[in-house]
Amino acid sequence: MPLIHRRIFYAKAGAADQLVQLIQDGNAAMVRYGSSIDSRILTDHMTGRSDRVVVEWDVDDMGSMDATLSSIVEDPEGAAYFGGWMEKLNGLIHSAEGEFWDVR
């Protein structure tokens, strides 16, 4: 059954645009390292908590997502890239939440 893995990021005040750019860079890197996972980025600057950025990845199942991510971090270049990427991410956000949604 198809799934949507959704991450809700709560950016530091004024950092939502930088966060969107970082996520776009990360998605492009995932493609370079062999991922074919489709994604979309949603922003909400006006309702709820401010500077909220949502990323959704469409996957066939949990196993295919895990396999893709494992193969990326097993590549030394991929691991190095995403290690630095995570440091940048942590500097832009207060917190994040994760969700898995079944597509029916």
C-alpha positions in Angstrom: 0.0 0.0 0.0 1.4 3.4 -0.9 2.5 5.7 2.0 3.2 9.3 2.5 6.0 10.0 5.0 5.4 13.5 6.3 7.8 15.6 8.3 6.6 18.8 9.9 9.5 21.1 10.7 9.2 24.1 13.0 11.8 26.6 11.8 13.4 29.2 13.9 11.8 32.6 13.4 12.5 33.9 9.9 14.3 30.7 8.8 11.6 29.0 6.8 12.9 30.1 3.4 16.4 28.9 4.3 14.9 25.6 5.5 13.0 25.2 2.2 16.2 25.7 0.2 18.1 23.2 2.4 15.3 20.6 1.9 15.4 21.2 -1.9 19.1 20.7 -1.8 18.7 17.5 0.2 16.0 16.2 -2.2 18.3 16.9 -5.2 21.2 15.1 -3.4 18.9 12.1 -2.8 18.3 11.9 -6.5 22.0 12.1 -7.2 22.6 9.2 -4.8 20.0 7.0 -6.6 16.6 7.8 -4.9 13.5 7.9 -7.0 11.2 9.0 -4.1 8.8 11.8 -5.1 8.5 14.7 -2.7 6.8 18.0 -2.2 7.4 20.9 0.2 4.5 22.9 1.8 4.9 26.1 3.7 2.6 27.8 6.2 3.7 31.2 7.4 0.4 32.5 8.6 -1.6 29.9 10.6 -0.8 27.6 13.5 2.8 27.9 14.6 4.8 30.3 12.4 7.6 29.3 10.1 6.2 25.8 9.6 7.6 23.7 6.7 6.1 20.3 5.7 7.8 17.8 3.5 6.0 14.8 2.1 7.7 11.8 0.4 5.6 9.4 -1.5 6.8 5.8 -1.1 5.5 2.4 -2.1 6.1 0.9 1.3 8.3 1.2 4.4 10.8 -1.4 3.1 11.5 0.5 -0.1 12.0 3.7 1.8 14.4 2.1 4.3 16.3 0.4 1.5 16.8 3.7 -0.4 17.9 5.6 2.7 20.3 2.8 3.8 21.9 2.7 0.3 22.5 6.4 0.4 24.2 6.4 3.8 26.2 3.3 3.0 27.9 5.4 0.3 30.7 7.4 2.0 30.0 10.5 -0.1 26.3 10.2 0.7 26.9 9.7 4.4 29.3 12.7 4.5 26.9 14.9 2.6 23.9 14.1 4.8 25.9 14.4 8.0 26.7 18.0 7.1 23.1 18.5 5.9 21.7 17.3 9.2 24.0 19.8 11.1 22.6 22.6 8.9 19.0 21.4 9.5 19.5 21.3 13.2 20.7 24.9 13.1 17.5 26.0 11.3 14.7 24.3 13.3 13.3 24.1 16.8 11.8 20.7 16.3 10.1 18.3 13.9 7.3 15.7 13.9 7.0 12.7 11.7 3.9 10.9 10.3 3.2 8.0 8.1 -0.1 8.1 6.2 -1.6 5.2 4.2 -2.9 6.3 0.8 -6.3 4.8 0.1 
